[in-house]
């Protein structure tokens, strides 16, 4: 677009504001500023626009103007300023969590420690393990499994 007046300098449509010389000073959302030009963020990335000099991964929930992830979306974890997808069937609640939790966890701490387990898993030192054979558990914070011969089961496995 043209700056109007007596200026003959033009700016890209991706620019939010331009200098009198026709260089971009700030950019629209999902673009980044490079050498006075606003460029579109590639593929699965985004930016907040403004004077941002890079784009962030789509796994980021919150991103710095320099492109560093500050927090992640669900099922991703924070690693050195990047959000990485949790492997396999593990999960995270997102945020600034640095770990993923086992798929057997019902409740998980930001550090990746299981606080409670799903049914048929038991809690062992912050991990949820599957009950062996045909034994079962009621889940939660139970630390043991019950024999399949039990009609009812206590959290202690009796």
N, C-alpha and C positions, 0 to 999 in steps of 0.2 A: 504494500500500500504506500501511497505518497504521503509525505508529511504536510503537504499543502503549502500555502504562502509562496515565497520565491524559491523555495528549496526544490531541487530536482532529484534529490536522493529518495530512494524507495526502500522499503523494508519488506521482509518476507511476511506472508500471512500468518506465520507461526509466532511472530513477535508480538509481545504485549505492549512494550514501549520501545521507541527507537531514538537514536542520537540524531542530531542535525546532519551528520555525515551519512546517515542511512544504515548505521549498524544497530543491531538488536542490543538492547540493554537488559530487558527482561523478556521471558518467554511465556507462552501459554502453558496450561497444564498438559502433561504427557509429552513435553518437549524439553530439550536441554540446551544450554548456551555453550557454544564452542567458537572461539575466535570471532565474536561479534555476530554470529549466525545462530539462529535457533534451528535445531534438528529434531526430527520426530524420534521418539523412543522406539527401539526395535521390538518386534514380537511381543513377548509376554512380560514386558517391563513397563514401568510408569515413572513419572516425576511429578512434583508439585508445581513445576514451572518456576517463574521468578528467575533468580540467578543460578538455579541448580545447574551443576556442571556435569551431571551424569544421571542415569536412570537406575531405578531400583527393581529388584526381582519382584515378581507378582506374589511371592510368598511373604513379602514384608507387609506388616500391618502399619508400621510407622517407619519412616525413612528420613535420614538427614539430608541436607542439600548436597552433601558430598557423595551420596549414594550408599551410605552405610545403613544397614537395617538396624533399627533400634528395638523393634519388637516384631514378632512373627504372627501370621495367621494360624488358626488351628491346624494340627497335624504337621507342623514344621517346628524346627528348633533353631536357636540362635547359635552360630559358630563363627567367631571372629568377624562380626559385622555382616554376616550373610545368613539368610534363612534357608535351611536345607530341609527337604522332605523327610519325614520319619520313615525308616525302612520297613518293608513288609507290612504286617498288620499292627505295628506299634502306633502309638498316637501321642499327641501333646495337646495341651489346652491353648497353646499359642502364647503370646506375650513374650516376656524376656526369658522363657524357659530354655535351658541349655541341654535338655535331655528329652528323650521320648520314653514312654512307658510301654510295658508289655501289654499285649492285647488281652491278657488275663486280668489286668488291673481294672477295678471298678472306680477307684479314686486314686489320684496320683499327685505327688508334690511337684513343684516347679523343678526340682533337682532330678526328677525321674524315679523317685522312690515310690513304690506302691504303698498306699495307706490302707486299702481294702481291696478285696478280690471279688471276682465274679463267682457265680455258683460253680461248684466242682473244681475250685482252685483253693489253695491255702497259702497263707502269708508266711514267708520264711526270709528273715533278714531284709525286709524291704522289697522282696520279689514275690510274685504270685506264681506258684507252680501248680501244674495240673495234678489232681488226685490220681494215684496209680490204679490200674485195673478197673474194677467195677466199684471201687470205693467212691464216696461223694463228700461234698461239703456244702454248707449253706452259703458260702461266700462270706463277704464282710471281712472282719479282722480275725477270722478263725485261723488258728495256727496248725490245724490238723484235719485229717479226713476221717470219715466214719466208714465202717464196714457196710457192704450192701445188705447185711443181715439186720441192720438197725432199722427200726420203724421211725424213730426220731433221733436227732443228733444234737449234742450240745456243742458250743464253740470249742470245747476242749477235745472233741472227737470221741466222746463217749455216748 
